[in-house]
Amino acid sequence: MKIAIVHEWLATYAGSERVVEQVLQLYPEADLYSLVDFLEPDERAFIQHLPVTTSFIQKLPGARKHFRQYLPLMPIAIEQFDLTDYDLIISSHHAMTKGVITRADQLHISYVHTPIRYAWDLQWQYLEQAGLKRGLKGLLTRLIFHYLRLWDVVTANRVDTFVANSQFIARRIHKTYRRPAEVIYPPVAVERFRCDRPRADFYLTVSRFVPYKRVDLTIAAFNELGLPLVVIGDGDQRSQLAKTARPNIQFLGYQSDAVVVDYMERCKAFIFPAEEDFGITLVEAQAAGAPAIAYGRGGATETVIPGKTGLLFSAQTVESLVEAVRKFEQAPISTPATVIRQHAEQFSAQQFRQQFREFVTAQWTAFQSAASPPFPR
């Protein structure tokens, strides 16, 4: 069986890349495809230093720094990959990869991190944040999104079986494509953390500084609370938010994995105000034995057990987060750190590999049997 793994773009090592890393461990003989590949030589270990087949976008002007600006060309680019030699295609999808063209005798399994956010439910949020709700550029952007939505729905028919990274994303898949999806949670490196260290008197948040992560909400809440908060992460909003922060809030900027692990193992609780598809850092904090205080929508509802491994606040507002932290101050989570850690272990890389291999094997067996196809009749 010849296998191709198709990924969106290789420019960093984040959540979707962790999935590709584990899939490659399962199928090291697979060939790897990506729209672009701008990994440095010392960043290629997670793809086992494999060669990568890229699209024409790789060679376009300014692509190294601004490849996302070529979004309107990506549907065409993904369709140019010639996958005719493969039996099984596994796409790692959050924008374009499920659109690869395959034959009826090829099995295409798509692991979906999310349907393309900025073309669907986050369109208006994106347009507002980018200042594109009005004007000619705004109209052009909406036309592009309209085209992407049409293409996105049509290409759902090119997938034999969908896998979602959470129940939350499975519901999005059904809403967008009217297709069912198996849920296999993404891999979290829980083994990197220990949970037996003494807890210090500070709260922690770790995030990229982009609008939907709602770091601004955390800053505003702790400005009001006056409690010690450590903020790790970087992005365009950092300087602006740092100016609004009071002395009880410490900005550390980007930090190495070792520093992040150290702070997660010692924090009083981990603050997570975003509505995420899954939320890897939220699980990492629990692997370090830290209780979580998270917004009660999205993947957090599947990874935090209220009253046992953390608290969920109901509204994405300063008032709701402040109320949750005050509740935690008055009645801290009494669950032992070892139990919180045990809960996080169900999202380990080992669990992911086992579940994903079993699923692919079952789908391949069913695909070969005309009496039991892996898709509805």
N, C-alpha and C positions, 0 to 999 in steps of 0.2 A: 504494500500500500504506500503510494507516494503522497506526502502531505505538504501543503503550503500553509504558512501562517501569514496573514495579512494584517498589518498594524497601521494606524492612522499616520503618525509621524514619530520619528526617533530624534528627539532634541533634548530630552531630559530623562530623569528616572523618577517617575511618580506612580500614582496608583495603577493606571492602565498598563504601564511598563512592568509592574510587578506581576501582573497576570501573564503577560507574554513570557516573562522570565520563567515562571512555573510551567507553562505549557511547553516551552522549549526543553525543560528538564524531563518532561514526560515523553517528548518526541524530538530528541536531539538530532535526528536525521532529517527533520523538516527543513524546507527552504523558507527564507524570510523575505517578505515584501513590505515596503513602506513608501508612502508618498514622497517623503524626504528622509534623509539620514544625515544629521549633523552632529552625531556623537563624536567626542574626542577619543583618541586612542585609549586613554586611561578610564573612559566611561563605558567601555564595551563589554565588560565582564558579564553583565547580566544577560546579554545575548550570545554569550559564549564566543565572542569575537567572530561571529559568523559573517560572511558577506551578505549584503542586503541589496536586493533589486529595488531600485527607486523609479519614480515617474519623471516626466519631463520637467516638473516643477523644480526638481533638484537643481537644474541648471539655469533657471530664470534669474534675471537681475535682482539682487538684494534678497534672494530667497533665504540665505542663511539666517538673517535677523528678522525678516518680515514675511516668511512663507505663508503665514495666516492671511496676509493681504490677498493672496491668490485663491481665496475660498471659492469664487465663482468658477474657477477652472478645475477645481478638485473632482467634481463628478465626472468630467471628461477624462481626467488623469487616471482615476481609479479604474475606469472601464478599459484602459489600454493595457492593463496587466494580462499577459497571455498565460492562463492557468490550465491550458488544455492537457498538459501531461500529468495532472494530479488526480488522485482518487478522492481525497478528502481536503477540503479547504476550511480552515478555522480563521474567522475574522474577529479581530478585537476592535469593537466599533463604538465610537461616540460621535461620529460625524459622517464619514463617507464609506468605510471599508465594506459594509454589507452590500455595496453596489457593485462588487466585482461580478463579472459575467462568467457563468458556469453552465455546463451542459446538464441534461436530465440524468445522465449516468454518473454524475459527480455529487457527492454529499457536501453541502455547505452548512456548517454550524457557526452561528454568529453569537459571540459573547458580547453582550451589550452593556456598556457602562452607563449609557443614557441615550435615548434618541436626541438628535441634535438640538441642544437647549435653545440656542438663540434664534432658531427658526420656528420653535413651537412655544412652549409655555413661558419662556423667559424673553420673548421677543420685545415686549414693551419695556421691560426693565433694561434690556441691552440698549434699545434705541434712546431711552432717556439718559442713561449714564454716558452714552457716546455723543449726546447732543444732536441726535438725528431724528427727532420726532417731527421736525418741520424742514422745509426747504428742499432744494433739488437733490442734494446728497441723501437726505432722508428718504425721499421718494424712490431714488435709485436703490437704496439699501432694502427698502420694503419689497421692491420688485425682485431683487435677488433672493430674498427670503421666500417670496411666493414661489419662485422657480425651484428653490431647494426643497420646499415642502412637497411640491408635486413629484419631484424626482425621488424624494425620500420614501414616499408612500409606494410609488411604483416599484422601487427596488426592494421593498420588503418581500415581494414575490420571488426574489432570487434566493431567498434563504429557506432552507429546508426545516431547520430547527433553531429557535431562539433560546439563549441562556441569558438570564438577567442577574445582575450582581446584588439584587435585593428584591424583596416583595414590592417595595416602592417603585422600582424601575420596571418590574413585571407589569404593574398597573399602568405605567406610562406606555409600555410597549403595546398593551391591549388597547389603550385609548387611542394611540397614534396609528397602529397598524392592524388592529383587530386580530391579533395573533396571540396565542398562549406562549408562555415562556417558563422554562425550568429555572429555578433559583439556585445558584451556587455562589455562595459568598466569596468575595475576593480574598487572596492570601494576605495575612498580616504576620509580620515577623515577631511573634510574641516571645520567641526564645531570646530576643535581645534584652529583655527586661527582667529585673528581679523585683520582688514585691515585699522584701523584708526590711527595707531601710526605714529609719524613723521619718515621720512626716514633719515638715517645717511649716511655719505660719505664713504661707503665701499661696495665692491662687495662680493658675497658669493657663495661658492660651497659646496655641501654636497654629499659625495660619499664614497663608499668602495674603497680602494686603490688596485684595480685589473686592469690589463692592458687595457681591453676593455672599462673601464670607462673613459679613457684618461685624468686623472687628470694631467698627465705630460704635456699635451697640454695647459691646463689652467695655470699651473705654468710658462711654457715658455712664454706664451703670456703676462702674467702680469709682468714677469721679464723685458720684453721689454717696456710695457706700463708704469711701475712705479706707477700704481694706487693701492690704498689699497685693498687687497683681504684677506678674512677670509676663511680658509679651515677647514671644519669639517669632520671627518671620520678617519678610521684606516685601516691597512692592511699591507701586506708584503712590499709594495713599499714606505711606508711612510718615513722611515729614509733616503732612497736614494733620494727621491724628496725634502725632507726638506733641504738636503745639497746643492741642486742646487738653492734654493729659495733666492731671495734678501730680504732686510729688510722690504719692503712694503707688504710682504706676511706673514700672521700669521697662524700658524698651531695650532689648538685647540685639535686635536686628537678626540677620541670618546667622544661624549657628550650625555647627557640625552635628552629625547624628549622635555622637558621644555626649555632647552637651545637652541635646534635647532629651536623651535617655536619662541623664543625671537629674534634670529638673522634673521630669515626669515621675521619677522614683521618689522624689522628695516633696512634691507639691501637696497642699492641703486638699485641693480638688481641681479638676480640669474643667474649664469653661468652653462650651461649644455652642455658639449662637446661630450657626448656619443651617439652612435646609439643604442637606447633602444627599447624594444618591446612595452612599453607604457611610463614609466617614472613617477612614483608616486611622487617623490620629486619635479619634475617640476610642477605638478599640485598643490602640497602643497604650493609652493612658490607663485603661482598665487592666491591661496586661502588667503594668507597673504597680498595680494595686491601688490606683487613685480613683476615688469616686468621681463621677461625671455629673456636671450640671449642664444639660443640653436642651436645645429647642426641640419641642416634642412633635416634630414632623420629619418626614423623610426617613433616611436610614437609621437615625438615632432611635426611633421607636422599636427597631429590631435588634439593636445592640446594647441598649441600656435597660436594665430591669428597675423600674421605679421603686424606690424604697429599699432596694437591695444593693444595686451597683451604682446608683446615682439618683438624680432628680430630673424630671422633664418639666420645662416651663411652657405654658400654653400659647403665649403670644410673642411674636418677634418684636417686642417693645422693651424700652428701658425699664418701665414699671414692672413688667412680668419677670425680667431677669433679676432685678433688685429684690423682688419678693422671694424668688427661689433661693438666692444666696442668703438672705436673712433667715429663711426657714432652715437652711442647712447650718447656719451659725447656731441657731437655737437648738436644733436636733440633728446633729451630724449622723451620717450613715454609719451604723454600728457593725456592718458586715466586715468580717476579717479580710484583710488585704489578700490573703491566700484564696479566699472564696471568690473575690472579685477577679483575681487572676484566672482561676479555673473557668469562670464564665467566658473570659476572653479567649481561652485556648480552643474553643470550638471554631474559631475563625483562623486557625493556624494555616501555614502553607502546606503542611502535611495533610490536613483535612481537605484543603482545596484540591491537591493533586489526586487524592484518593477518589473524591466525588467526581472530579472532572474526567478522570480516566474511565471510571465505571460508566459515566453517562455517554461518553464518546463510543465506548465499546458497544453499549446497548444500541445506540443509534446506528452504528455501522452494521451490526448484525441485522437489525430491522430493515435497514436500507437494502441489504442484499436479498431480503426475503420479499417476494412480490405479494405474499399473503399478508404481510404486516409492515407496511410502509411507515416511516416516522412522521408522516404528515397526514392531515385529514383527507379522506377520500372525497 
